[in-house]
């Protein structure tokens, strides 16, 4: 597929940047990603206890910020029952904190696994009511950049649990318990009175609780996030313009949505992006219609309020899109569709600031109402290199359905959205959603590095890596998604 001719906005909306016609294999040197600790130091958390200000007062006294992360080191909770290498239980006693909506736990070594159970309780900011204990998904290393890539070897990457959405909260309590692998495999063995903690593997070093506040998305008029009214571009303004410019062939610069197209409009777009040719078509041969689904409506990064100053500058691409891997975010199902922009901003901040990635890992995200969102920056029609399926990020895309689908059925709207998105995006690269393809493994726990693996064009995460993702219930719907996507393509 030929590259797009893209332009970018200047401060006065009159200046423009000319972006390369062909995506570079690697972006220009990236700026350092701000560390979570630095973000925490900028706004110290209050001491444990009850806040002395109301929600409104507290927010009014703080300077505007498009989100923040509190990073709190864990403390030993079981000094009397420690493993030979350290405490078998760590956590934080109940405490008041600044507002947050998403939680996760990180540790120093991204190659280390957390064998145990992570549970959290939170206090609702509005009512002051404490939740019950909620489990946090501990095995999340399979959502990551491929081994030996610039992103995975940056020195910033940390081990991490999946993020958990808890809604607007101002209090937290956490416990992390080491457990034998047999207890992890059988949740019925999670009983404090029968566990042999001395037989459990040690907890990873450097455990920290991450509390993510997604912010309000759009900065109030006159704040720094708007950029200067005169003079040069700010870094964030330039990054936002670049993120929008790579979609300029599909939507106006600065658009919050990429509009849906009908089949005829999508076919015209396909030929425009491919120089008016179909693969294998002979000169003078009668033009045939491509197998491609109508382009669905997609909310852009600007639409969900991405702070483009967080991610690394520039974009990274793979050669084409031969497969789509479907995931769930394992972040829980207790969200309203109106909260999704905040949820995505939280996951984005967790991936970048807490886990040390260059950008959000997924190429697209879908909510339970069936709305589709742009993920990693670089252009929704382009082959953007993601960090979603360890070992198989090259020549693929990652689609995350927001929620947890091990025991909960995904909505019909979400499954339909997976089908519509794949019918269009895979169609741009002439792939049959019901077909098979070969991808070369970059290394993982199912396939050795260099092995060519035959996969469904629409696969679940567990097809490329030994994992529960995308959950049993969502995985069971992928056959339906394949059939629908093929019909949308006109097959």
N, C-alpha and C positions, 0 to 999 in steps of 0.2 A: 504494500500500500504506500502510495506516495505521501510524503509529509505534507502538512498543512502550511499554507502561507498565513502567518498570524501576526497581528499587530498588538501593541500594548498602549495603555492610556498614560498620559502624563498628568501633571498636577492640574493644568488648565483644561484637560481633555482635548487639547489640540495637538500635543506632541505624541509621537508613537514610536515604538520599538519594532524593528524587523527581526523576527525570530527565525532560526535556521529552517530551511525547507526539509531537511532530513534530520531526524532526532539524533543527537550524539549518543554514542554508546555509554559515555559517562558524563556527568555534569561537571561544571567547573568546580574548583575547590570549594567545599562547603564551609559555611560559617559554623563556629562551635555551637552546639546545642546547649541552652542554659540548663544547669544542673538543678535537680529538685532541691538540693540543700540550699543553693543560692536563693531560690524562690522563697524557701521557708525563712531564711535569714532576713530577707527584705521585710517580711511581715511576721514578727514573732507570734507564736500561738499563745493564747492566754494560759494562765496557770489553771490547774485542775480546780473545779469548783463550779459555782453557778455564775454565769455572766451577769454583770451589773447593768448592762444596757439591753434594751429591747432589740428585736431584729431590725426594725426601722432605724433606730438610733445608731446601732453598730455599723450598718451599711452607710449611713449618712456621714459618719465620722471618718470613714476610710476613703482614700483616693480611689477614683474609678480604675478598675483593671478588668481586662477581658478574661478573667479566670485566674486561678492560682492553685498551687499544690502545697499542702502541709505534709512534711515528711518526718515521722516520729519514730525514733529507734525503739525497738521492743526491749522489754525487761524480763529477766528470769522470773517465773511464777512458781517453780517447784524446786527450790534449792535442796530439799531433802530427798528428791527422787530424780537425780540427774544421771544421764548416760555417762560413760567414761570420757566422752569428748565434749560434754557441755550440758546445759539444762535441757531436759526433755520437754519442757513446756515454757513458752515465752508468750508475752502479750502486753497489754496495757490495762490497768484498772479503769473503771468508769471515770470519764473526765469530760469537761466542757472544752470545746474547740471552736475555731471559726467555722463559718458555714461551709458545707461541702455537700455533694450529691452522689459521689461515686467513691468506692474504696477498693484497695488492692494491697497486696503485700509484695515487696521486692527484696532481693538479696544480692550480694556482691557478685557471685560467680554464675554467669548465665548457663554454664554447663552442669551446675549442681541441681539436683532434684529435691523438692520438698516432699518427703514421705511422711504424711501425717494428715491432720485435719485443721483447717483454718475456719474459725467461727467469729462472727462479729455481731454486736448489738449496737443500734443507733437510736438517737433521740430526735424525734421529729421537731423541726424548728417552730412550726406553727402551734402544735398542741402541747409539746413538752413530753409526749408519751414515748416510752421506750419500746422498741420492737423486741420480739423474741430473738433467740440466737439463729443466725442465718449462716449456712455453709458457703464458703468461697471455693470455687473450683481451683484446685492446686496445680494440676498438670496443664501447663499453657506454653511450654517451650516449643511445641510443634507449630505454633503460629509465629513464624520468624523468618528472617532473611536466610538465604542459602549459606551453607558453610563457606568460609574463605572469600566472601565478598566484601567490598569496602564497608558496607553497612554492618555486617556481623563482626568485623575486625576493627571497628572504630575505636575500641577501648571504652566506649560509653555504655555498652549493652549490659543489662542486668538480668538476672533470673527474676521471674515474676509469676504470681497467680493470675488467673483471669480477673478482670475488673467486675465489680458488683455494683449495680445501680441501686441506691437506697433512697433517693429523693432528698429534698432540702432538709438537712440535719445540722445540729449544733452540739451533739454529744456522741461519744463513742466508747465502746469497750471491746477488747479483742483478746482472743486466746488462740495460740498455735501449739498443737500437741504433736510430738513425734509419735509415730505408730508403725508397727511392723507392716510389711507389704501385704500380708494376709488380711489385716484389718482394713486396709484401703480397698482391697478387692471385695470385701464383704462388709457393707455398711452396718449390718447387724452386730458386728463385733465392736462398734464404737461405744464401749461402756467403761467408764472411768474406774469402776471397781474391779474389773477383771483384766485390764491391759497390763502387759509386762513391758513397762517403759524402758527397762534396761535392754530389751531385745530390739528396740527400734533403732533405725539408722539415725545418726545425728542430724539435727536441723542445720540448714545452711547458715553460714556466717553472714553477719551484716543485715539481719532482718529489720525491715522498716515498714511501718504502716503509711500508706499514701492516701491522703484525703483530698479529693479533687473537686474544686469548685469550678463549674463550667462557665461562670460569668454570664453576662447578659447578651453576648453575641455582638451587637452593634454598639459602638461607642457613642455616648451623648455628643451632640454638636459642640465643637470647639475643643474636644479633647485631642490628645496626641495621636490617638488612633486614626483620626481623620486626616492626619498629615498636615503640613503647613499650607497656608493659603497661597503663599508666594514662595519663590525660591526653588531649591532643588528637591528631588524626591527623597522621602525617607526610605529606609530599608524595607519596612513593612509595607509601605504603599507600593514600592516597586515590586515586591514579591506578590502582592495581591493582584497587581496589573498583569504580571507574568502568568499567574495561575488562571486568570480569566482569558488572557490572549490565546492560550493553547486550545480554547474552545471557540475561538472567534469565527470559524467557518460554520459553526452550528448555532450560535446565539450571539446577540450583541455583547460588546464588552461591558463587563459589570453586571451581567444578567444573573438573577437569582434562580432562574429555571431555564432549562433547555426544553423547548416545546416538543410535544409529541407530533409525529408526522403520520400521514396515511401511507399506504403502500406505494402509490405512484410517486409521492414526494420523496419517500425513502429510496426508491430505485434511482431517481434522478440524483439524489445526494451520493449514492453509491458510485455511480458512474463519474460524478464530478471528482470524488476522492480517489478514484482509480484511473484517472486519465481517459475515461470513456471506454475502457476495455474490460472484457472478462478474461480470466485466465484460460489459455488454450484456444481462444477465438482466432480464427484465420482472417486475414484481410479480405474485406468484401463479404464476409459471412453475415447473414441476417442477424441483427442484434437480438439476443435472447435475454429474458429477464433474469436477474440473479435470484438465488434462494436467500432471501433476507426478510426478517420480520420487520413490521413497521417500527420506527424508532419510538420508544416510550418516553414519557415525560421524566426528566431527571432534575432533581434539585442540585444546584451547583454548590461548591464549597462556600461561595459567597452567600448562598441561600441558607446554609446551616450555620453561618457565622464563624467560619474558620479564621483563627488568628494566624495569618500567613507568616508572621514574624517568628513563630515557634519552630517551624520545620527548617530543614536545610534548604539552602537556595539551589535552584536548578532542578532538573528532572532526569530520571534514568529510565531507559527503555530496554525492552527485549525485542526480538526480531518480529514476532507475530503472536497472535493468540490462537493456539491450537486446542486449548481446553479451558473449561471453567471449573474451578473447585468451589463447592458450596460449603459454607461454615455456619455455625451459630456462634454468637459472641459469648455465650455462657454467662451473661451479665444479669440474668433474671428476667422475669416477665412482668414485673410490677412497674410498668411505665405506661403513660398515656401517649397516644400518637402526637399530641400537642407538645410533649416534652422531648421528642426525638432530636431536634436540633441541639438541645442541651446535652442529651445523652451522647450524641456523636462528638460534640466538642469535648466532653469528658474523656471518652475513649481516645480521641486524638491526643489530648494532653497527657494521658496516662502512657500511651505508646511512645511519645516523644520525650517528655520530661522524666517520667518514672522508669521506663524500660530502656530508654536511650536509642530509639529508632530515629530514622531521618524524617519520618512522616507517619501518618496513620498507615497501618499495614495493609488493609483491604482496599481493593480497587473500587468496590461498590458496597453499599449497605442498603438493606431493605427492612422496613418496619412491618409490624403486624397488620397495619392497614394497607399494605401493598405499595407504599410510596418508595421510590428509588432515589438514592442519594449518591452523588459523586464522592469517592473516597480519596485515595492517594492522588496528589496533584500531578498533572502532566497531560491531561486531555482525555475526555471520556471515550473518544473514538480511537485513540492511540494505544499501542502496546506498552503500557506503563508497567515497569518492573515493580512488583509489590513485595510484601513480606507477610505472607499468609499461609503458605504450605511448605514447610521446611523440606528442601530437596527438590521441589518442583515449581519454583517461582518463575523460571525461564519459560517463555512461550506459553504462558497461562495467565488467567486472571482469577482473583479471589472475590467471591460474593459472600458477604456475611449477613445472615438474617438476624436481626437484633432480638435477643432473648435466649432462653435455654430450652432445648427440645429433646432432652432425654426421656422425659415422662409426659411432656405436654405436646399436643399436636400443633403444628404450625397452622396459621390461618389459611383459608383458601386464597385470600387476597395476596398473601406473601408468596405462596407457591406459584400463583399466576404471574406475579411480578418477576420471579426468577425465570419463568419461561419467556416472558416478553423481553426481558433484558438480554438473555442469552440468544434468543432468536435474532435479535438485531446485532449485537456485538460479535457473536460468532459468525453471523452472515457477512459482516464486513470483511472477514478473513476466510470466507468460503468454506466454513466448517459445518458439517451436518450434526445437529444436536443429538440425533439418535445413533451416531456413528462411533467409531473407535479411532484412536490416534496413538502415536508413540511419543513419549517424552523421555529425555535422558535424566536420570537421577543425579542430583548433586550430592547425594549422601543423606541417609536417614536411618530409622530403625526398622524399615521394611525392605528397602532396596539399597544395595551398595552404590557407591559413587561410580558413575559411568555406565550403569546398567540401563538399557533401553527398555522401557516398561510400556506395555499396551494397556491403555486406560479408556474408559468412556469419555467422550468429548465433554459431557457434563458429569463430573465425578463428585463424590463427597470427599471431604478432607481425609477421612479414614482410608480411602483407597490409595493414598500416597504415603500415609504415615500411620503407625499403630496408635490410634487415639479414639476417644469416644465421639469426637466432633464429626459431623454436625448434630449429634444426638440421634438416638434410634428413631424417634418419630419423624424428624425432618429427613433423615436418610431414606426412610421408607417412602417418601413422596417424590424422590428424584426420578423414578420411572415415569410418573405422571408429568413432571416438569419437562422431561425429554420429549415425550409425545406431543405435549402442547407446543413446545418450542418448534418442533418440526412442522406442525400444522401452521403455525404463524409464519414460517418461512415458505409455505406453499408446497411442501413435500408430500 
